[in-house]
Each structure stands twice: as structure tokens, then as C-alpha cells.
Amino acid sequence: MPDTTTRPRPAAEPHRIAPHGADQLPSVVLDSYNVEITDDDGFVGDRASRRAFRAIVERWRKPLRALGEDPFGDAPSDKLSKKSLDDLLAAGDAEAAGVVHSAIEEFAQELATVTRRFLKLKAWRDTERIVVGGGFRASRVGELAIGRAAVLLKAEKIKIDFDMIRHDPDEAGLIGALHLAPAWIFEGHDAVLAVDIGGTNIRAGVVRPNLKKAPDLSRAAVERFELWRHGDEKLGRNEAVDRLTDMLKRLINRAEKDGLRLAPFVGIGCPGMIEPDGAIDRGAQNLPGNWESPRFNLPAALHKAIPRIGGHEAAILMHNDAVVQGLSQTPHMQDVDRWGVFTIGTGLGNARFTNRTRD
């Protein structure tokens, strides 16, 4: 295998208002993110992912299938929709509901185990609350599994609260991008562009800070967004960046037609460990192509494609996607000092925050 350690990194985009992947953010200090705890079976966090839940459903179906009595029929476990599982739980066949209940209980046990491991880490010490986001949380099945995990932990006298990220999973990562930017970036503008890159979907949107309604960004809202499910397609990294660029250009054009004054800023949430220059060190293995190459820099690529917004040079700022999704919850976490986020999706995203001292 060739040695790639000496290959130069591309220069980051020229106009940058802060380091990418910073631990000092406007409202919080980032204590930890993208932790990858391992044991003999691999990454501990993988036990509490959407894939893990589907694998558990499949295990509970197997003995019924062997008897020719699978209540789900021929539908693959990884293709069962969240809505179908919720419907089965509420009013479906009793055995099908029993499979879902069993999967909820087993997944809750795994989530409780993963949480215990995180709370033992120095960076996660004294965490008071964990908010849960990601697509899994946006279902009754997911909420019950998370609630059951909280009960299991409290039964062991582990004092930790679980809460759900308040925004829709399609919007939380976009709204969280506002919390990357210094307050002055919003002055004289109506909205900003935000990008949420996940292992299955890429979202891009126009987000209104609505500071006149709430200076703490608690009333921020997504004006419009586009979603592209890249996980269903076989394509390379450059094609993915081109598609994202097209999404942003369409949003810019639409904002101009609507008379919205876009700030010259794009906030991005992306899987992996984000270097100060915008390179991705590790953790982007679920994205199309090699995003961890030392010759690739997403902020620089987007700045080259979209150098100006509203007549001003664009500033592009990127952080980890779980961090950004967690940041959307910041206005609602002011009653605690130390809190974390789990995003249950393709994998288990994670971050731990300490609120900055309030005047």
C-alpha cells in the first residue's frame, strides 16, 4: 500500500471566519465528539444504530419464519418502514406486534449498555442529560426504545435524563448550523444556507434565524430544503459534491426570487473528525467515495463552486454532523451545564457539550 502521509492537503477556502471542527463555539464548549469506543465485537456504538435495530427485528423473525409463521411475510427487515412498524405496534397482528416489542426491549438494553460506556469516559463525566436525534428517534418505536433505556439506567441509579431533539430529523441538522456562526453574521440578512450530510441522505436548506422573535435562535425555522437520498445510488465523491452544489445553487436562486437576503455563509454538518482546515480525518466511511483523502476538502470545493453569495464572498464552516444536530437543541438546554447528544441513524453519532458561562 502506498504511503499517503506525505501527500499535501489542499488549501482550505480563502475566506474562513473560524476553524472548522472547533471546540470553542458561540454558545457551548465541545468536550468530545465522534468517540469510537471498541471492544472484541467492534465499535460499541454500532449496537445502538438503526442497522442494529433492524438486525434485532430480523433475529426475532427467524424462529417464526422457520415455522412458516412470519407475520411480516416476505418483506426484508431492513426495508420495513418506521410507519409500518409503528402501525403494527399500535394495531397490527399480535405476533407482529410481539416481534416489535421484543426488538424494542433488546435495543433498549443495548442503548443502555452503550450509554453506560460513554458515561465512564472522562469527557462525558457529570453529563446531566442526553438528547437523542437522528431518524430512529422520529418514530413511536424509537421513542419507546429510548424511553425504556432511560428507565433501565435509572433502575440502576444512574442519574441521567434522556430527551428528544425537538426539531424534525430532516431539519435539526440544518437549524443547528446556525449555532456555528457568530451572531454578527446574521446582521442585515434574513436567512442562511445550511447542509446536513448523513450516511444515507444529504439535506440542504434555507434557514431563518428569526432573531427578532427569539435572540437565542429558539425560533429558528427551515424556510425550504432539498433532500437527496444518496444511499440508494452508486456514485463517487465528485458526483456527490456536484449534486450538493446544484442543490445549493437552486436554493440560492429560489431565495433571490423570494426576496430573501441570504447571509454569505454556509454551515455544514458532516460525519467524521473535522480538521481545522476542513479536511476529514476519519469517520466518513459511509459517504460515497473517499471523503478522508488528504487531497479532498469539502469546504474548499464548495467555495470554488459558490465563491459569492449575495454579492459577498462566501464563508463556509463545517463541523461534525452529530455536533451540529445537537447544537439545534442548545436554546432548550439552558437548565443544565453539561449535556450530550446521540444521533441514531446509519451509525451512532455522539457529542458532549458544556454550556458557556452566561452573563
C-alpha positions as a printed Julia matrix, in Angstrom:
359×3 Matrix{Float64}:
   0.0     0.0    0.0
   1.5     3.38  -0.96
   2.42    5.82   1.78
  -0.04    8.71   1.68
   1.18   10.55   4.77
   3.37   12.9    2.75
   0.71   13.92   0.24
  -0.13   17.59   0.67
  -3.58   18.63   1.79
  -5.42   21.02  -0.48
  -5.59   24.61   0.66
  -8.79   25.39   2.53
 -11.12   28.03   1.16
  -9.63   31.52   1.5
 -12.44   33.18   3.47
 -12.99   31.45   6.8
 -14.49   33.09   9.9
 -13.38   30.36  12.35
 -11.6    26.99  12.32
 -13.63   24.04  11.12
 -14.39   21.43  13.78
 -13.69   23.91  16.61
 -14.27   23.09  20.27
 -14.98   26.71  21.24
 -18.38   27.52  19.74
 -20.56   30.61  20.27
 -22.83   29.07  22.93
 -21.01   25.93  24.11
 -17.66   24.3   24.62
 -17.4    21.0   22.79
 -15.86   18.48  25.2
 -15.91   15.45  22.92
 -17.37   14.16  19.67
 -17.27   11.2   17.3
 -15.98    8.92  20.06
 -15.4     5.38  18.76
 -15.38    3.01  21.74
 -14.36   -0.52  20.76
 -14.48   -3.97  22.3
 -13.99   -7.51  20.99
 -17.1    -7.19  18.81
 -16.1    -3.9   17.16
 -17.48   -0.41  17.67
 -19.73   -0.27  20.73
 -21.87    2.47  19.21
 -22.86    0.18  16.33
 -25.06   -1.72  18.8
 -27.32    1.32  19.05
 -27.75    2.2   15.38
 -30.68    1.92  13.0
 -28.96   -1.05  11.39
 -28.66   -2.74  14.76
 -32.39   -2.36  15.41
 -33.25   -3.91  12.02
 -30.85   -6.77  12.75
 -32.64   -7.37  16.06
 -36.02   -7.43  14.3
 -34.6    -9.99  11.87
 -33.35  -12.21  14.72
 -36.81  -12.26  16.31
 -38.42  -13.09  12.96
 -36.19  -16.08  12.25
 -37.8   -18.61  14.65
 -41.26  -17.66  13.39
 -40.11  -17.92   9.79
 -38.74  -21.4   10.47
 -42.26  -22.44  11.47
 -43.75  -20.79   8.41
 -45.47  -18.19  10.6
 -43.61  -14.94   9.91
 -46.28  -12.24  10.4
 -44.26   -9.83   8.24
 -44.46  -12.09   5.19
 -41.65  -11.74   2.66
 -40.74   -8.13   3.49
 -36.99   -7.84   4.32
 -36.38   -6.49   7.82
 -34.17   -3.69   6.53
 -37.0    -2.5    4.24
 -39.71   -2.22   6.9
 -40.62    1.45   7.21
 -40.83    3.29  10.5
 -44.53    3.91   9.86
 -45.26    0.24   9.23
 -43.54   -0.74  12.48
 -45.43    1.96  14.38
 -48.73    0.77  12.87
 -48.0    -2.85  13.76
 -47.18   -1.83  17.3
 -50.43    0.09  17.68
 -52.96   -2.12  15.94
 -51.3    -4.89  13.99
 -51.18   -8.65  14.19
 -50.43   -9.74  17.76
 -47.34  -11.75  16.84
 -46.0    -8.99  14.61
 -46.5    -6.53  17.48
 -44.77   -9.05  19.73
 -41.72   -9.07  17.45
 -41.6    -5.26  17.52
 -41.97   -5.19  21.33
 -39.17   -7.74  21.67
 -36.92   -5.71  19.38
 -37.66   -2.54  21.35
 -36.67   -4.23  24.61
 -33.46   -5.71  23.21
 -32.46   -2.47  21.54
 -33.15   -0.55  24.76
 -30.82   -2.92  26.61
 -28.1    -2.23  24.02
 -28.65    1.54  24.17
 -28.42    1.44  27.96
 -25.16   -0.52  27.7
 -23.72    1.97  25.2
 -24.76    4.89  27.42
 -23.03    3.35  30.44
 -19.81    3.07  28.44
 -19.98    6.71  27.37
 -20.69    7.95  30.89
 -17.48    6.27  32.08
 -15.38    8.4   29.74
 -13.58   11.36  31.27
 -15.0    13.74  28.66
 -18.55   12.55  29.43
 -18.21   12.73  33.21
 -21.08   14.52  35.02
 -23.3    14.57  31.94
 -26.75   15.61  33.14
 -28.83   14.97  30.04
 -28.55   13.24  26.69
 -30.71   14.4   23.8
 -31.41   11.9   21.08
 -31.78   12.73  17.4
 -31.46   11.0   14.08
 -34.09    9.25  12.01
 -34.72    6.44  14.54
 -35.98    8.94  17.09
 -38.71   10.1   14.66
 -40.98    7.12  15.31
 -43.03    5.76  18.18
 -40.92    2.61  18.14
 -37.78    4.71  18.52
 -39.24    6.84  21.3
 -40.3     3.75  23.25
 -36.85    2.17  22.91
 -35.17    5.36  24.1
 -37.63    5.74  26.97
 -37.1     2.14  28.03
 -33.32    2.64  28.03
 -33.77    5.64  30.34
 -35.84    3.53  32.74
 -33.22    0.77  32.75
 -30.47    3.23  33.64
 -32.47    4.91  36.39
 -33.3     1.49  37.84
 -29.53    1.1   38.26
 -29.44    4.52  39.96
 -27.57    6.08  37.06
 -28.74    9.66  37.12
 -29.15   10.67  33.51
 -32.1    12.18  31.67
 -32.98   11.4   28.07
 -34.73   13.93  25.89
 -35.68   14.04  22.22
 -34.3    16.69  19.89
 -37.29   18.94  19.34
 -36.88   19.58  15.65
 -37.84   17.17  12.91
 -34.85   14.98  11.94
 -34.91   16.48   8.44
 -34.5    19.96   9.96
 -32.43   19.63  13.15
 -29.07   19.39  11.37
 -29.91   22.44   9.27
 -31.07   24.58  12.21
 -28.03   23.52  14.24
 -25.76   25.04  11.6
 -26.87   28.49  12.78
 -25.09   27.84  16.08
 -21.74   27.54  14.29
 -21.86   31.17  13.16
 -21.03   34.26  15.22
 -24.08   36.46  15.84
 -22.82   39.25  13.6
 -23.14   37.04  10.52
 -26.93   37.38  10.71
 -27.0    41.19  10.77
 -28.8    42.64   7.79
 -29.81   39.22   6.46
 -32.96   37.11   6.53
 -31.55   33.6    6.27
 -28.5    31.38   5.79
 -27.7    28.25   3.83
 -27.16   25.0    5.75
 -26.13   21.48   4.77
 -26.65   18.23   6.68
 -24.66   15.29   5.28
 -25.54   11.83   6.55
 -24.69    8.26   5.73
 -27.94    7.85   3.77
 -29.22   11.36   2.97
 -27.86   14.79   2.15
 -30.04   17.77   3.01
 -29.53   21.4    2.04
 -31.79   24.2    3.17
 -32.5    27.87   3.72
 -32.84   28.61   7.44
 -34.29   31.72   9.04
 -32.69   32.68  12.39
 -35.8    34.71  13.4
 -33.74   36.68  15.91
 -36.48   39.26  16.4
 -38.72   36.51  17.73
 -36.0    34.94  19.9
 -32.37   36.14  20.14
 -31.29   32.68  21.36
 -32.27   31.09  18.0
 -35.03   29.05  19.66
 -37.48   30.22  16.98
 -35.21   29.45  14.03
 -37.03   27.68  11.22
 -36.28   25.99   7.91
 -37.75   28.06   5.1
 -37.24   25.36   2.47
 -34.94   22.4    1.91
 -33.99   19.7   -0.54
 -33.27   16.09   0.38
 -31.27   13.68  -1.72
 -31.09   10.01  -0.69
 -27.6     9.21  -1.93
 -27.63    5.84  -0.16
 -29.86    4.46  -2.93
 -27.39    5.34  -5.68
 -23.98    4.09  -6.74
 -21.85    7.14  -7.33
 -18.5     8.67  -6.49
 -17.42   11.52  -4.26
 -17.1    14.1   -7.02
 -20.57   13.3   -8.3
 -21.93   13.71  -4.76
 -20.26   17.11  -4.38
 -21.63   18.18  -7.75
 -25.14   17.18  -6.69
 -24.78   19.08  -3.43
 -23.52   22.14  -5.3
 -26.55   22.0   -7.59
 -28.85   21.8   -4.56
 -27.26   24.91  -3.03
 -27.38   26.87  -6.28
 -31.08   26.08  -6.67
 -31.73   27.25  -3.12
 -29.79   30.47  -3.72
 -31.76   31.2   -6.88
 -35.05   30.47  -5.14
 -34.15   32.71  -2.2
 -33.36   35.54  -4.6
 -36.72   35.1   -6.34
 -38.46   35.13  -2.93
 -36.67   38.33  -1.95
 -34.75   36.7    0.9
 -31.43   38.3    1.81
 -29.07   35.37   2.27
 -26.07   35.86   4.55
 -22.77   34.98   2.8
 -22.43   31.88   4.97
 -22.9    28.14   4.59
 -22.93   25.94   7.71
 -22.25   22.23   7.18
 -22.67   19.15   9.32
 -20.66   16.16   8.03
 -19.74   12.76   9.5
 -16.23   12.29  10.84
 -13.47   14.06  12.72
 -13.21   17.51  11.17
  -9.76   19.1   10.96
  -9.33   22.88  11.4
  -8.65   23.23   7.65
 -11.85   21.37   6.72
 -10.29   18.0    5.91
 -11.9    14.85   7.36
  -9.52   12.74   9.41
 -11.72    9.66   9.9
 -15.32    8.57  10.35
 -16.7     9.3    6.87
 -16.73    5.7    5.69
 -20.47    5.69   4.99
 -20.27    8.52   2.46
 -19.99    7.91  -1.32
 -16.35    7.65  -2.31
 -13.3     8.57  -0.24
 -14.02   11.74   1.76
 -10.99   11.14   4.01
  -8.44   11.59   1.23
  -5.77   14.19   2.09
  -6.41   15.64  -1.37
 -10.09   16.35  -0.66
 -11.53   19.33   1.18
 -15.3    19.81   1.01
 -15.43   23.46   2.18
 -12.77   24.39  -0.39
 -14.64   22.53  -3.14
 -17.91   24.29  -2.31
 -16.2    27.68  -2.07
 -14.72   27.15  -5.52
 -18.16   26.31  -6.92
 -20.0    29.04  -4.98
 -17.46   31.79  -4.25
 -20.02   34.53  -3.58
 -23.5    34.78  -2.07
 -25.49   37.99  -2.38
 -22.52   39.85  -3.82
 -20.21   38.98  -0.89
 -17.53   36.33  -0.58
 -18.97   33.17   0.95
 -17.74   31.92   4.31
 -18.14   28.15   4.73
 -17.88   26.49   8.12
 -18.05   22.73   8.73
 -18.36   20.56  11.81
 -19.34   17.0   12.66
 -22.97   16.18  11.85
 -23.87   14.93  15.34
 -22.35   18.09  16.83
 -24.42   20.28  14.52
 -27.62   18.34  15.12
 -27.04   18.6   18.87
 -26.46   22.34  18.6
 -30.05   22.78  17.42
 -31.1    21.88  20.96
 -28.87   24.47  22.66
 -31.62   27.02  23.5
 -33.56   24.27  25.3
 -30.6    23.03  27.37
 -30.01   26.11  29.49
 -31.27   24.45  32.68
 -28.23   22.13  32.74
 -24.49   22.74  32.44
 -23.22   19.55  30.8
 -25.16   17.62  28.19
 -24.64   15.26  25.3
 -26.24   14.12  22.09
 -26.69   10.72  20.47
 -27.85   10.61  16.86
 -29.24    7.21  15.98
 -29.0     6.69  12.26
 -26.68    4.76   9.97
 -24.32    4.74  12.96
 -24.37    6.3   16.42
 -23.21    9.92  16.28
 -22.22   11.47  19.58
 -21.04   14.71  21.16
 -20.72   16.18  24.67
 -21.15   19.9   25.43
 -20.66   22.27  28.33
 -22.72   25.45  28.17
 -20.63   28.59  28.16
 -20.92   30.82  31.2
 -23.89   33.11  30.88
 -23.58   36.77  31.88
